[in-house]
Amino acid sequence: MNASAAAVYELAKEQDRFPEFMPDVETVTVLERHPDRVLTKWKTLVEEAPIEWIEEDRFDDGSLRIDYKLLEGDLDTFEGAWTFDEAAGVTTVKLTVEYDFGVPTLAELIGPTLQKKVRENSEMMLAALKREAEKA
């Protein structure tokens, strides 16, 4: 991204703004906000099907890192991290996602499709973050 790592990191910390520029994110409601973490309720669409959850995001301002973890919702596991690295004026953002729908039969039947959708959704989020960060 053609923006500073610090600027992109600060934008990523504003999850409640994501529906403004991320098409598959319907709503993000801040339930609690603290200096080093935020508790949010999410509603997104995957193949037009709504998925909702509550997550906690922990901010490490010194390392420009956001760790997130599902607290409750439509998935059994949903966690990962955002990292922001800058070199030569360009920022690289890495988004890791670990997930489990908690239904082994469902995972066997649609596992590859689900993996593709999670990847596409992650790429959409990164592309939208890039567009928004580069507008500034």
C-alpha positions in Angstrom: 0.0 0.0 0.0 1.2 3.5 -0.8 0.7 4.8 2.7 2.6 4.7 6.0 2.3 1.5 8.1 1.2 3.7 11.0 -1.6 5.3 9.0 -2.9 1.9 7.6 -2.7 0.4 11.1 -4.8 3.3 12.6 -7.3 2.8 9.8 -7.5 -0.9 10.5 -8.2 -0.2 14.2 -11.4 1.7 13.2 -13.4 -1.5 12.4 -16.7 0.4 12.8 -15.8 2.3 9.6 -15.3 -0.9 7.6 -18.9 -1.0 6.3 -18.3 2.4 4.6 -15.7 0.9 2.3 -15.9 -2.9 2.5 -18.9 -4.2 0.5 -19.3 -7.6 2.2 -19.2 -6.0 5.7 -22.8 -5.1 6.6 -22.3 -3.7 10.1 -19.6 -3.5 12.8 -20.9 -2.2 16.1 -18.5 -1.2 18.9 -19.6 -2.8 22.1 -16.6 -1.6 24.2 -13.6 0.5 23.4 -10.4 0.6 25.5 -7.0 2.1 24.6 -5.5 -1.4 23.9 -8.6 -3.3 22.7 -12.0 -3.2 21.3 -15.1 -5.5 21.5 -17.2 -5.5 18.3 -20.2 -7.2 16.9 -19.9 -8.0 13.2 -22.4 -8.9 10.4 -20.9 -9.9 7.1 -22.2 -11.7 4.0 -20.7 -14.9 2.5 -22.5 -15.8 -0.7 -25.4 -13.6 0.4 -25.7 -15.5 3.7 -25.3 -13.4 6.8 -22.6 -14.5 9.4 -22.6 -12.7 12.7 -20.1 -12.8 15.6 -18.6 -10.9 18.5 -14.9 -10.5 18.6 -12.2 -8.9 20.7 -9.3 -7.1 18.9 -6.2 -6.4 20.9 -3.9 -3.6 19.7 -0.1 -3.6 20.0 0.7 0.0 18.9 4.5 -0.6 19.3 4.5 -3.6 16.9 1.7 -2.3 14.7 -0.2 -5.5 15.2 -3.9 -6.4 15.8 -4.8 -9.8 17.2 -8.5 -10.7 17.0 -10.4 -13.6 18.4 -14.0 -14.7 18.3 -15.9 -14.6 21.6 -19.3 -15.8 20.3 -21.2 -16.2 17.1 -21.9 -18.4 14.1 -18.4 -20.0 14.0 -16.6 -22.2 16.6 -13.2 -20.6 15.8 -12.4 -17.3 14.1 -9.1 -15.7 15.1 -5.9 -14.3 13.6 -3.9 -11.2 13.2 -3.2 -8.1 11.1 0.4 -7.0 10.8 1.8 -3.9 9.1 5.3 -3.6 7.8 6.8 -0.6 5.9 9.8 -0.6 3.7 10.8 2.1 1.2 7.6 4.0 1.7 5.4 1.0 0.9 3.3 -0.9 3.5 2.7 -4.6 3.4 -0.3 -5.8 5.3 -0.6 -9.4 6.3 -3.9 -10.8 7.5 -4.0 -14.3 9.0 -7.3 -16.2 9.6 -8.0 -19.4 11.4 -11.6 -20.6 11.4 -13.8 -23.6 12.1 -17.5 -23.8 11.6 -17.6 -26.5 14.2 -19.6 -28.9 12.0 -17.3 -31.7 10.7 -19.7 -33.0 8.1 -20.2 -29.5 6.8 -16.5 -29.0 6.6 -16.1 -32.2 4.7 -18.8 -31.2 2.2 -18.0 -27.6 1.6 -14.5 -27.3 3.0 -12.8 -26.3 -0.3 -15.6 -23.8 -1.1 -15.5 -22.4 2.4 -11.7 -22.0 2.2 -12.1 -20.2 -1.1 -14.7 -17.8 0.3 -12.6 -17.0 3.4 -9.7 -16.2 1.1 -11.8 -14.1 -1.2 -13.3 -12.2 1.8 -9.9 -11.6 3.3 -8.6 -10.3 -0.1 -11.6 -8.1 -0.4 -10.9 -6.6 3.0 -7.3 -6.0 2.2 -8.1 -4.4 -1.2 -10.7 -2.1 0.4 -8.3 -1.2 3.2 -5.7 -0.3 0.5 -8.1 1.8 -1.5 -9.2 3.7 1.6 -5.6 4.2 2.9 -4.4 5.4 -0.4 -7.1 8.1 -0.6 -5.5 10.1 2.1 
